[in-house]
Structures are given as C-alpha cells and as structure tokens.
Amino acid sequence: MKRIRRWCAVAIALTTLALSANSALAQVSADSTAKKPSSYVPGAGFRVVSSDQGDLNFRAYAYVRYLNQKALDPTYTDSFGRTDTLDRRQDIQFQKVLLFFYGWLMSPNFRYLTYVWTTNTSQGQGAQVVVAGNLNYVINPHITVGGGIDGLPGVRATEGQFPFWLTADNRLMADEFFRPSYTSGIWAKGEVVERLRYAVMLGDNLSQLGVDAGQMDDGLNTLSAALVWLPTTGEYGTRSAFGDFDAHEKVATRLGAHFSRSDEDAQGQPNTDAFENVQIRLSDGNPVFASNLFGSGIQVKTATYRMACADGGVKYRGLSLEGEYYWRTVDNLKGPGTETLAFDELKDDGFQLQASGMILPQTLQGYVGVSKIFGEYGDPSDLRFGVNWYPWRNQVVRWNAEYLHTDRSPVGGLSLPMPVGSQGDIFYTTLQLNF
C-alpha cells in the first residue's frame, strides 16, 4: 500500500512538473512571437540574421523579357552619311539578376551593401557580371559618408530609385543619353534642413562598367552633386519612385537640381570603337572618341564632360506628372588632328516627360513617356506607352508591357530594348520579381 502511495505521489509530481514546464514554454513562445519582428518586408527582402552585433538581409531582383524589334528599319545612316545594318532581335531572355546582401555591423550607424549583378544578354562581353557594394556611416541626419561603387547623382534616375520606375529596367532615351553612370568613389549625403536633401560624390570616371583600373586616368576629377527639395509633404513616396503607386492623399511634390563634370579619355571607355557601349556620344549615336569620326586622321583622345539638369514632379491619388531637362557641354577636345576642328565644344540639351495613373488602386497602372534631344548632329526622340499589373497588390511582382517608338536613337545596347540607331516600333513585355 505504501509503495502504491509512493508511486502515486511521484506520478502527481511529474505531471505537475510537466504541466508547469509546458506552460512556461508556451509563455516564452508567445513572448518571442510577440516581440519577433517580421522577417520579410515587400521590396526590402528577408532578414536572415539579427543580433546585437548586427544583421544580415537578403533581397533579389530578376525578370524575364520578351523583346520584338522586327519592325525597326533595317539600316541606319548617321549624320556623316555612314550606314550601318542593325541587328533586329526577337528573343526571350532571363534578362537580369541582382542579389543584394545588406545590413549593419557593430553599430546601427555602420551599414554595408554587397551585391551580384548580371545581365544575361551580354554574356561574353566585359562587365556582364559584377560583384560590388559600398560601406556607409551615418553620423547624423545631416551627413552620411560612404565609399565604394554607387551611382553618380547627376540625374534623378541615379539617386537610388531603381527598380521603382514606370518602365521595366530602362530609361527614356534622353535620360540614357545625358546621364552619368556608376563608378567607384566617396560621397556624402543628408538633410540640409527639413525637406531639403543633398548628395555629392567624387568618383573615378563617368562609368566603371567594363573598365579596369589600368585604363582610368589618375586625375580623380569626376564630381557629381544633387539638391532635392520636397516642399509639400517632405517625402515623395517609396524610394522617391516614379509614379504614384502609394496613392498620396495629399499633393506630393519634388524639385531637383543636379550637376556632373568629368575629364574623360578614350582609354577609359569600355570599348571606344564599339557602337553600343560608351558613355559620351554625339546626338547621332557615334562615340565621341571613335577614330576618324570627324575626318581622316582625327581622333579625340581626351574631353571634359559637363552636364546640368533640373527635374520636377507632382503626385496625387495615384496620378503623377514628372519631367526633367538636361544641358550638356563636351569641350577641351584634345588628340591627333583636333587642332583642325572647326569647333571647340559640343552642346546638346533635351528633356523627358512621364505621366502615369493607377487605373485600379495598387493593381493596374498606365503610363506614357516622351523624350527628345536637341543636338548638333540630330534631334532624336522616343515615345512610349505601357501598363503595369501588380497581381498581389504590392510591388514585389510586376508584369509590364510596353510599346516604344524610337526616332534615330543615339543610345542602345543588348540589355536595352532599343539598339543604337533604331528607328521604328518596338514591343517588349517582362515579368519582374523584386522582393
């Protein structure tokens, strides 16, 4: 009898202990769930690791594209009377992949970004795969300093909005023609006063893609700066994006001013004689540094690029209207035979204008864009109409379809929907992932 009582006592004690432990574990689990932040934010990716020493986040961007250029004119004649045959494409490509790893270490003010970037249509060419990144330290709201690879803030589209554009991973013609690109350098950015922000960057050159360190000059003279005023609401939507997916209930506005300058040379271009892959062009598409461009035995070896632009935009209840105007001067032209040139500078200006509207809130968006260049070697332009469909009512997955008409495009490439010199109609459609 005593043995039975003893075993009953042990059983009761074990049961009580188990119930207590289960209750405690349930409470810990509930507390952890309540305190644990969401591991995923649409457009910002997944939080992989989080600790008091730092965190690691991962996000990706990729898209599939169908492109049809068959309606383009088969040949293009430039302003010098030279005719080239265009490679008019029709293909399906897993066009681009970007893998981002970012977060902070040791202090929330010390932030890092590394990424892998690939454009699959350019496999076999220089810089088709890039591994890059940058480091930043936030001193206070007025100044963040950083270094690494980043976009020169010479136009609105290189301020960091990508991929929150109306178009799918390509800019309007004028923006692509005038803009600086991505390079290594150091920078500072922050808030001057409330609603007024600045960014300034000192870089190696206008574009480091496809250029090794031995090709660049030692001047370290590429400078780019931006000043952005947000007068009405103090913000301009997610990442200051194009279009009003956010559907502002109050009128949001922005005004921006940008300036860039750089001493460039022929050696520092990705491939000077390639028709598709240079940063400074004439308005007929010819690379400024091409051999014999301005006559037999004449080649510009060095030149100074200066470009200023002003942009403005307004958003309200899903509608947006946004524009930008550019002024570019290329001077200090030096090289064999340049003393015989009848000019000492090249001047071009131009504009882009985009309008959009959310037909169905957070689901269906329509847009139109137009741009034009007023150049010394032609006045090219483009016009486009497109739609964006967001099936999950966020910007993680987007289907885009666009009709594009080009008139003697001075810019282009395998990754872009238009080749250099294109004239005619282009259609492309993409399925885009941005998580």
Order of alpha helices (4+ residues) and beta strands (2+ residues): alpha-beta-beta-beta-beta-beta-beta-beta-beta-beta-alpha-beta-beta-beta-beta-beta-beta-beta-beta-beta-beta-beta
